């Protein structure tokens, strides 16, 4: 359902008796995430919770012969700047919402996000376009979160996120 739906899908995970954390976490991948981040902001606002943008900077993604010549610190700084800019845009659309942002460094994006799910009420993520494969499918990170997150997980399809961004 989460892979094929044209609207956001919330998958209920975790312990139903868990106390509310008062936060919604958005798993940010990049600058193109604004559309579904506005939906995450609306979710946080409806829950009277804070919104936390978490981006994972996976060093292994950037290590190659080409990037050995580049400054990895500069690539990391660009990611931090990009996530901060997204947080600022979300604040503009939702001025009363408490929005924080964090870039986590590690080698397991799914592992870091599963750990983040311990401290939040809802983890929201966009479902990207998959160029290869037959039909719609979930990426590795979304698949792991749907099976191992400690909280509810909301998956937002790309077409829905585009419609939100246009408004």
Backbone torsions as a table, in degrees:
resi	resn	phi	psi	omega
1	UNK	NA	-46.6	-178.6
2	UNK	-63.6	-29.9	-179.0
3	UNK	-80.0	-24.8	-171.1
4	UNK	-112.0	-14.3	-175.2
5	UNK	-68.3	147.1	176.6
6	UNK	-93.2	-1.1	177.8
7	UNK	-127.0	162.6	178.9
8	UNK	-59.8	143.8	179.1
9	UNK	-124.0	131.4	175.1
10	UNK	-106.8	122.4	177.4
11	UNK	-101.4	123.8	-176.9
12	UNK	-83.8	121.9	179.9
13	UNK	-130.0	164.1	169.1
14	UNK	84.5	-172.3	-175.6
15	UNK	-81.5	122.7	179.7
16	UNK	-67.4	-21.9	-179.4
17	UNK	-91.6	5.4	-179.0
18	UNK	-64.5	133.8	177.9
19	UNK	-67.3	147.7	-179.2
20	UNK	-64.9	137.9	179.4
21	UNK	-90.8	-17.7	-179.4
22	UNK	75.1	25.2	179.1
23	UNK	-146.2	153.4	171.8
24	UNK	-118.4	133.1	-179.5
25	UNK	-110.6	132.1	177.2
26	UNK	-108.9	123.8	179.2
27	UNK	-85.0	95.9	-173.0
28	UNK	-86.6	133.9	177.3
29	UNK	-104.5	-41.4	-178.1
30	UNK	-170.9	-172.6	-174.8
31	UNK	-62.0	-25.3	-178.7
32	UNK	-76.8	3.1	-177.1
33	UNK	-84.8	0.4	-173.8
34	UNK	-54.8	-43.3	-177.0
35	UNK	-54.8	-52.2	-179.1
36	UNK	-78.4	-20.6	174.8
37	UNK	-65.2	-33.0	176.4
38	UNK	-65.5	-34.3	174.4
39	UNK	-67.5	-41.6	176.6
40	UNK	-61.0	-38.7	177.6
41	UNK	-64.2	-40.4	177.6
42	UNK	-64.4	-39.0	176.6
43	UNK	-61.9	-45.7	179.8
44	UNK	-63.1	-42.9	179.6
45	UNK	-62.5	-44.0	179.9
46	UNK	-63.8	-31.2	-179.8
47	UNK	-89.6	-0.3	-174.9
48	UNK	52.7	47.7	-177.4
49	UNK	-122.8	165.8	174.4
50	UNK	-83.5	155.4	176.6
51	UNK	-109.7	128.1	179.0
52	UNK	-117.9	119.9	176.8
53	UNK	-91.3	122.3	179.0
54	UNK	-120.2	127.1	176.0
55	UNK	-122.9	138.4	179.3
56	UNK	-104.4	122.0	175.9
57	UNK	-98.1	100.8	-176.6
58	UNK	-91.7	108.3	-176.9
59	UNK	-56.0	-36.4	-177.8
60	UNK	-64.1	-24.7	178.3
61	UNK	-67.2	-29.6	-172.6
62	UNK	-102.8	-9.2	-177.7
63	UNK	-83.4	119.7	175.2
64	UNK	-160.8	177.8	178.4
65	UNK	-60.3	-41.0	-178.3
66	UNK	-66.1	-42.5	-176.0
67	UNK	-80.0	-14.8	175.6
68	UNK	-62.3	-26.5	178.7
69	UNK	-82.6	-20.0	-180.0
70	UNK	-86.9	168.8	177.7
71	UNK	-91.2	105.7	-179.0
72	UNK	-61.2	-32.8	177.5
73	UNK	-62.9	-37.6	179.0
74	UNK	-66.7	-38.8	177.4
75	UNK	-63.0	-42.2	178.6
76	UNK	-64.5	-42.0	178.5
77	UNK	-61.8	-39.4	177.4
78	UNK	-62.3	-40.3	178.8
79	UNK	-63.0	-44.9	178.9
80	UNK	-60.9	-44.1	179.4
81	UNK	-62.7	-42.1	-179.5
82	UNK	-62.9	-43.6	-179.8
83	UNK	-68.9	-37.9	176.8
84	UNK	-63.4	-41.6	178.7
85	UNK	-62.7	-39.4	176.5
86	UNK	-63.7	-43.5	178.5
87	UNK	-60.4	-41.4	178.4
88	UNK	-62.8	-41.0	178.1
89	UNK	-64.4	-41.9	178.6
90	UNK	-62.6	-39.8	177.8
91	UNK	-62.1	-36.3	177.8
92	UNK	-63.9	-40.9	179.8
93	UNK	-75.5	-29.7	-178.0
94	UNK	-131.0	76.3	-172.0
95	UNK	-61.1	-29.2	-178.5
96	UNK	-85.6	-4.3	-175.4
97	UNK	-86.6	136.2	174.4
98	UNK	-81.5	119.2	-177.2
99	UNK	-124.7	125.0	174.3
100	UNK	-120.3	163.8	179.5
101	UNK	-142.1	150.2	-177.2
102	UNK	-152.7	136.0	173.2
103	UNK	-110.9	119.5	-178.6
104	UNK	-100.3	136.2	176.9
105	UNK	-101.1	133.6	178.6
106	UNK	-176.4	-179.2	-178.8
107	UNK	-109.7	-3.3	178.9
108	UNK	-130.1	96.4	178.5
109	UNK	-57.5	-49.3	179.1
110	UNK	-60.6	-40.1	-179.3
111	UNK	-62.2	-42.7	179.8
112	UNK	-65.8	-40.6	-179.6
113	UNK	-72.2	-34.8	174.5
114	UNK	-62.1	-42.5	177.9
115	UNK	-63.6	-39.5	178.1
116	UNK	-64.2	-28.7	-178.4
117	UNK	-67.5	-17.1	177.9
118	UNK	-66.4	-30.2	-170.6
119	UNK	-109.1	24.9	-177.9
120	UNK	-144.4	162.2	178.9
121	UNK	-90.3	-28.9	-177.8
122	UNK	-150.1	133.0	175.1
123	UNK	-109.9	121.1	-176.5
124	UNK	-109.6	136.9	176.8
125	UNK	-146.3	150.5	176.1
126	UNK	-83.2	146.8	173.8
127	UNK	-97.5	117.2	-175.8
128	UNK	-77.8	168.8	173.4
129	UNK	-75.6	131.6	177.4
130	UNK	-108.3	110.6	-176.3
131	UNK	-71.5	-32.4	-177.7
132	UNK	-104.1	160.7	176.9
133	UNK	97.8	164.8	-179.2
134	UNK	-92.4	120.0	175.8
135	UNK	71.9	-168.8	-178.7
136	UNK	-79.9	145.9	176.7
137	UNK	-153.7	163.9	176.8
138	UNK	-92.6	150.1	173.7
139	UNK	-77.3	174.2	-178.2
140	UNK	-61.0	-43.1	-177.6
141	UNK	-64.3	-48.0	179.4
142	UNK	-61.5	-41.5	-179.7
143	UNK	-60.7	-46.0	179.5
144	UNK	-63.0	-43.9	-178.7
145	UNK	-63.6	-40.4	179.5
146	UNK	-63.0	-27.3	-178.9
147	UNK	-96.2	-21.2	-171.5
148	UNK	-128.6	-5.4	-178.9
149	UNK	-64.3	152.4	179.9
150	UNK	-94.6	4.6	-179.0
151	UNK	-140.9	-178.3	174.9
152	UNK	-67.7	147.2	179.2
153	UNK	-124.4	126.9	176.6
154	UNK	-107.2	126.8	178.9
155	UNK	-110.9	123.1	-177.0
156	UNK	-107.8	121.0	-179.2
157	UNK	-71.4	154.0	-176.0
158	UNK	-61.3	-39.3	-178.3
159	UNK	-65.0	-38.0	179.0
160	UNK	-67.7	-42.2	180.0
161	UNK	-62.5	-37.0	178.3
162	UNK	-64.8	-41.5	179.5
163	UNK	-63.3	-40.4	179.1
164	UNK	-64.0	-44.7	-178.2
165	UNK	-63.1	-35.5	-179.6
166	UNK	-66.9	-30.0	179.6
167	UNK	-81.9	NA	NA
